[in-house]
Amino acid sequence: MNWISNVVRPKLNSFLNRREVPENLWVKCPETGQLVFHKDLEANLHVIPGSGYHMRMDPTERLRSVFDGGKWYDVALPAVPADPLKFRDEKRYADRLRDARAKTGAQDAVKVGYGKLEGLPVTVAVQDFGFMGGSLGMAAGEAIVTGLETAASRGTPFIMFAGSGGARMQEGILSLMQMPRTTCAIQELREARLPYIVVLTNPTTGGVTASYAMLGDIQIAEPGALIGFAGPRVIEQTIREKLPEGFQRAEYLRDHGMIDLVVHRHEMRPTLARLSRLMMRAPAAARAEGNGKAPAEPVAETAALPAPATA
């Protein structure tokens, strides 16, 4: 018996030819610890089947779940200076931007799409928490303003899916200036008598909550979403009191009048369609193709629309 050829070589071959197992095949529920296969989670709109916990969705999946047939047009967004303050802390801001773009495949934290929701034209913007915590900077502010101007010029409702940790500190005062800019653009949409609907996702905090995220004609939140300006731990340390159970969560805020509705993600699409038709005084239409479930393969149309002219 040849020990090297019969024992050592097969073991080396099996080791070298071992198949790599992809990471993140299973997703763990933050509340219950339940493990869910990633394809099952995607098919369920990133809602844990057992606990109903709403995981985060990236902007493309979110837009696909809203628009008829999962098809829409990307709205072209203006370019902004990448690092106007040449900011640096432990890492250069330019490097952080490059890493975030490589990780997400997006240019910044907000994506805007135009399409139809149960036959009614709508403009939708989605904030991506995966891009530097969805922080509000010049590019994100410009994207939201462009989305609002697109809605006003095309005569459509504007639906904003907000999810952010607040203003982007690396852009300083230029980031804070996006708060009044978006507020003014919302006022222009109101003057055009068009609906502005906000969907608050987990989490929505800081300067985003202090501006466009709380200015909707209708305020909707996903179940369990954390919504507030400062975090609960900071508030407890400041006032030195224990906060009520569920404080700053969507259900608590609904019960205390800060938001209008808490809507499960499976019901989000028909709810947005119903509200948009009601506020636009559009006649009811038969449910268009698609029920909010993500299709097996992406079918998004990404032909860019020209950015609207500004005065």
C-alpha positions as CSV (number, residue, x, y, z in Angstrom):
1,M,0.0,0.0,0.0
2,N,1.4,3.4,-1.0
3,W,0.5,5.6,2.0
4,I,1.3,8.9,0.2
5,S,-0.8,8.2,-2.9
6,N,-3.7,6.5,-1.1
7,V,-4.0,8.6,2.0
8,V,-2.1,11.9,1.9
9,R,-2.9,12.9,-1.7
10,P,-6.7,12.4,-1.4
11,K,-6.7,14.4,1.8
12,L,-4.8,17.2,0.2
13,N,-7.0,17.2,-2.8
14,S,-10.2,17.3,-0.7
15,F,-8.8,20.2,1.3
16,L,-7.7,22.2,-1.8
17,N,-11.0,21.5,-3.7
18,R,-13.2,22.3,-0.8
19,R,-16.1,24.4,-1.9
20,E,-16.4,27.9,-0.5
21,V,-19.7,28.4,1.4
22,P,-21.1,31.9,0.7
23,E,-21.6,34.1,3.8
24,N,-24.9,35.5,5.0
25,L,-27.0,32.6,3.7
26,W,-28.9,32.7,7.0
27,V,-30.1,35.9,8.7
28,K,-30.7,36.1,12.4
29,C,-33.7,37.9,13.8
30,P,-32.4,40.7,16.2
31,E,-35.4,40.1,18.5
32,T,-35.9,36.3,18.7
33,G,-32.7,34.9,17.3
34,Q,-34.7,33.0,14.7
35,L,-32.6,32.0,11.6
36,V,-34.2,32.6,8.2
37,F,-32.8,31.6,4.8
38,H,-31.8,34.8,2.9
39,K,-34.0,34.0,-0.1
40,D,-37.0,33.3,2.1
41,L,-36.4,36.7,3.8
42,E,-36.1,38.5,0.4
43,A,-39.3,36.9,-0.8
44,N,-41.0,38.1,2.4
45,L,-39.9,41.7,1.8
46,H,-37.3,41.3,4.5
47,V,-39.8,40.7,7.3
48,I,-38.9,37.9,9.7
49,P,-41.8,35.3,9.3
50,G,-42.1,34.3,12.9
51,S,-41.6,37.6,14.8
52,G,-42.7,40.1,12.2
53,Y,-39.5,42.0,12.7
54,H,-38.8,44.4,9.8
55,M,-35.3,44.2,8.6
56,R,-33.8,47.0,6.5
57,M,-34.3,47.1,2.7
58,D,-31.9,48.6,0.2
59,P,-33.4,51.3,-2.1
60,T,-33.6,49.1,-5.2
61,E,-35.6,46.5,-3.4
62,R,-37.8,49.1,-1.8
63,L,-38.6,50.8,-5.1
64,R,-39.3,47.4,-6.7
65,S,-41.8,46.6,-3.9
66,V,-43.7,49.9,-4.5
67,F,-43.9,50.4,-8.3
68,D,-46.2,48.4,-10.6
69,G,-44.5,45.3,-11.9
70,G,-41.3,46.4,-10.1
71,K,-40.5,48.9,-13.0
72,W,-39.6,52.5,-12.7
73,Y,-37.4,55.3,-14.1
74,D,-34.4,56.5,-12.1
75,V,-34.5,60.3,-11.7
76,A,-31.2,61.8,-12.7
77,L,-29.6,63.6,-9.7
78,P,-27.2,66.6,-9.9
79,A,-23.6,66.1,-9.0
80,V,-22.2,67.9,-5.9
81,P,-18.7,68.5,-4.5
82,A,-17.5,65.2,-3.0
83,D,-15.5,66.6,0.0
84,P,-16.0,70.4,0.2
85,L,-14.4,70.8,3.7
86,K,-11.5,68.4,3.1
87,F,-12.7,66.7,6.4
88,R,-10.6,64.2,8.2
89,D,-11.0,62.4,11.5
90,E,-9.6,58.9,12.0
91,K,-10.1,58.5,8.3
92,R,-10.4,60.9,5.4
93,Y,-14.0,61.7,4.4
94,A,-13.1,61.1,0.8
95,D,-12.0,57.5,1.8
96,R,-15.2,56.9,3.7
97,L,-17.3,58.0,0.7
98,R,-15.3,55.7,-1.6
99,D,-15.8,52.7,0.8
100,A,-19.5,53.4,1.1
101,R,-19.9,53.6,-2.7
102,A,-18.0,50.4,-3.1
103,K,-20.1,48.6,-0.5
104,T,-23.5,49.8,-1.7
105,G,-23.0,50.4,-5.4
106,A,-24.7,53.8,-4.9
107,Q,-23.4,57.3,-5.3
108,D,-25.0,58.5,-2.0
109,A,-27.7,57.8,0.5
110,V,-30.9,58.7,-1.5
111,K,-32.3,57.1,-4.6
112,V,-35.3,58.7,-6.5
113,G,-37.6,56.9,-8.9
114,Y,-40.6,57.8,-11.0
115,G,-43.2,55.3,-12.1
116,K,-46.8,54.1,-11.4
117,L,-48.4,52.8,-8.2
118,E,-51.5,50.9,-9.1
119,G,-51.8,52.9,-12.2
120,L,-51.2,56.3,-10.6
121,P,-48.0,58.2,-11.4
122,V,-45.9,58.8,-8.3
123,T,-42.4,60.0,-7.4
124,V,-40.6,58.0,-4.7
125,A,-37.4,58.7,-2.8
126,V,-35.7,56.1,-0.6
127,Q,-33.0,56.8,2.0
128,D,-30.4,54.1,2.4
129,F,-29.2,53.5,6.0
130,G,-26.5,51.3,4.6
131,F,-24.8,54.3,3.1
132,M,-23.0,56.0,6.0
133,G,-26.1,55.5,8.2
134,G,-28.3,57.3,5.6
135,S,-26.8,60.6,6.8
136,L,-28.0,63.8,5.2
137,G,-25.3,65.6,3.2
138,M,-25.3,67.8,0.2
139,A,-25.8,64.9,-2.3
140,A,-28.8,63.5,-0.3
141,G,-30.3,66.9,0.2
142,E,-30.0,67.7,-3.5
143,A,-31.6,64.3,-4.3
144,I,-34.6,65.0,-2.1
145,V,-35.0,68.5,-3.5
146,T,-34.7,67.1,-7.1
147,G,-37.3,64.5,-6.2
148,L,-39.7,67.1,-4.9
149,E,-39.2,69.3,-7.9
150,T,-39.8,66.3,-10.2
151,A,-43.1,65.5,-8.4
152,A,-44.2,69.2,-8.7
153,S,-43.3,69.4,-12.4
154,R,-45.0,66.1,-13.2
155,G,-48.0,66.6,-11.0
156,T,-47.5,63.5,-8.9
157,P,-47.6,62.7,-5.2
158,F,-44.1,62.5,-3.5
159,I,-43.5,59.5,-1.2
160,M,-40.4,59.7,1.0
161,F,-39.0,56.6,2.7
162,A,-36.9,58.1,5.5
163,G,-34.2,56.2,7.4
164,S,-31.2,58.1,8.8
165,G,-29.0,58.7,11.8
166,G,-29.1,62.5,11.1
167,A,-27.0,65.1,9.4
168,R,-23.6,64.1,8.0
169,M,-21.0,65.7,10.3
170,Q,-18.2,65.5,7.7
171,E,-20.0,68.2,5.8
172,G,-20.6,70.6,8.7
173,I,-22.9,73.5,8.1
174,L,-23.3,72.5,4.4
175,S,-25.1,69.4,5.7
176,L,-27.3,71.4,8.1
177,M,-28.3,73.7,5.3
178,Q,-30.1,70.8,3.6
179,M,-32.7,71.0,6.4
180,P,-34.2,74.4,5.3
181,R,-33.6,73.6,1.6
182,T,-35.7,70.4,1.8
183,T,-38.3,72.3,3.9
184,C,-38.6,75.0,1.2
185,A,-39.0,72.4,-1.5
186,I,-41.8,70.7,0.4
187,Q,-43.6,74.0,0.7
188,E,-43.4,74.4,-3.1
189,L,-45.0,71.0,-3.5
190,R,-47.7,72.1,-1.1
191,E,-48.3,75.2,-3.1
192,A,-48.8,73.0,-6.1
193,R,-51.5,71.2,-4.0
194,L,-49.7,67.8,-4.3
195,P,-49.5,65.2,-1.6
196,Y,-46.3,64.6,0.4
197,I,-46.4,61.2,2.2
198,V,-43.6,60.1,4.6
199,V,-42.8,56.5,5.6
200,L,-40.6,56.4,8.6
201,T,-38.3,53.4,8.7
202,N,-36.0,52.1,11.4
203,P,-34.2,54.3,12.5
204,T,-35.1,57.9,11.7
205,T,-33.4,60.3,14.0
206,G,-31.4,63.6,14.3
207,G,-31.7,66.4,11.8
208,V,-33.7,64.3,9.4
209,T,-36.5,64.0,12.0
210,A,-36.2,67.7,12.6
211,S,-36.9,68.5,9.0
212,Y,-38.4,66.7,6.0
213,A,-39.2,63.4,7.8
214,M,-41.8,65.0,10.0
215,L,-43.4,67.4,7.5
216,G,-45.6,64.9,5.6
217,D,-49.3,65.4,4.9
218,I,-49.6,61.8,6.1
219,Q,-47.0,60.3,8.5
220,I,-46.6,56.5,8.3
221,A,-44.2,54.3,10.1
222,E,-43.1,50.7,9.9
223,P,-43.7,48.5,13.0
224,G,-41.1,48.9,15.7
225,A,-39.2,51.8,13.9
226,L,-37.1,54.0,16.2
227,I,-38.1,57.6,15.6
228,G,-36.8,60.6,17.4
229,F,-34.3,63.4,17.5
230,A,-31.9,62.3,20.2
231,G,-31.6,58.6,21.2
232,P,-33.3,57.2,24.3
233,R,-30.1,56.7,26.1
234,V,-29.0,60.3,25.7
235,I,-32.4,61.5,26.9
236,E,-32.3,59.2,30.0
237,Q,-28.8,60.5,30.8
238,T,-30.0,64.1,30.4
239,I,-33.2,64.1,32.4
240,R,-32.0,61.3,34.7
241,E,-35.3,59.5,34.5
242,K,-36.4,56.1,33.2
243,L,-38.3,56.4,29.9
244,P,-41.6,54.6,29.4
245,E,-41.5,51.2,27.7
246,G,-41.6,51.5,23.9
247,F,-40.6,55.2,24.1
248,Q,-39.7,56.6,20.6
249,R,-41.0,53.4,18.9
250,A,-43.6,53.7,16.1
251,E,-46.5,52.3,18.1
252,Y,-45.8,54.6,21.1
253,L,-45.7,57.6,18.8
254,R,-48.9,56.7,17.0
255,D,-50.7,56.3,20.4
256,H,-49.5,59.7,21.4
257,G,-50.4,61.5,18.2
258,M,-47.0,62.1,16.6
259,I,-47.6,59.8,13.6
260,D,-50.8,58.8,11.8
261,L,-50.4,55.1,10.9
262,V,-48.2,52.1,11.6
263,V,-48.4,49.9,8.6
264,H,-46.9,46.4,8.1
265,R,-44.6,46.2,5.1
266,H,-46.9,43.7,3.3
267,E,-49.7,46.3,3.5
268,M,-47.5,49.3,2.6
269,R,-48.1,49.3,-1.2
270,P,-51.9,49.2,-1.1
271,T,-52.0,51.7,1.7
272,L,-49.8,54.2,-0.2
273,A,-51.8,53.6,-3.4
274,R,-55.1,54.2,-1.5
275,L,-53.8,57.4,0.2
276,S,-52.3,58.8,-3.0
277,R,-55.6,58.3,-4.9
278,L,-57.6,59.8,-2.1
279,M,-55.4,62.9,-1.8
280,M,-55.2,63.3,-5.6
281,R,-58.9,62.8,-5.9
282,A,-58.2,60.1,-8.5
283,P,-60.8,57.5,-9.3
284,A,-60.2,54.0,-7.9
285,A,-58.6,51.6,-10.3
286,A,-58.2,47.9,-10.5
287,R,-55.1,46.7,-8.6
288,A,-52.2,46.8,-11.0
289,E,-49.8,44.0,-11.5
290,G,-47.7,43.3,-8.5
291,N,-48.6,42.8,-4.9
292,G,-45.6,44.3,-3.2
293,K,-43.7,41.0,-3.3
294,A,-40.2,41.2,-4.7
295,P,-40.0,39.4,-8.1
296,A,-37.4,36.6,-8.5
297,E,-35.3,38.7,-10.8
298,P,-34.9,42.5,-10.9
299,V,-36.9,44.1,-13.7
300,A,-36.3,47.7,-12.9
301,E,-36.0,50.1,-15.7
302,T,-33.2,52.5,-15.0
303,A,-33.5,54.9,-17.9
304,A,-32.6,58.3,-16.3
305,L,-35.0,61.2,-16.4
306,P,-33.5,64.6,-16.9
307,A,-33.2,66.7,-13.8
308,P,-35.9,69.4,-13.6
309,A,-34.9,72.9,-14.2
310,T,-34.6,75.2,-11.2
311,A,-35.5,78.8,-11.0
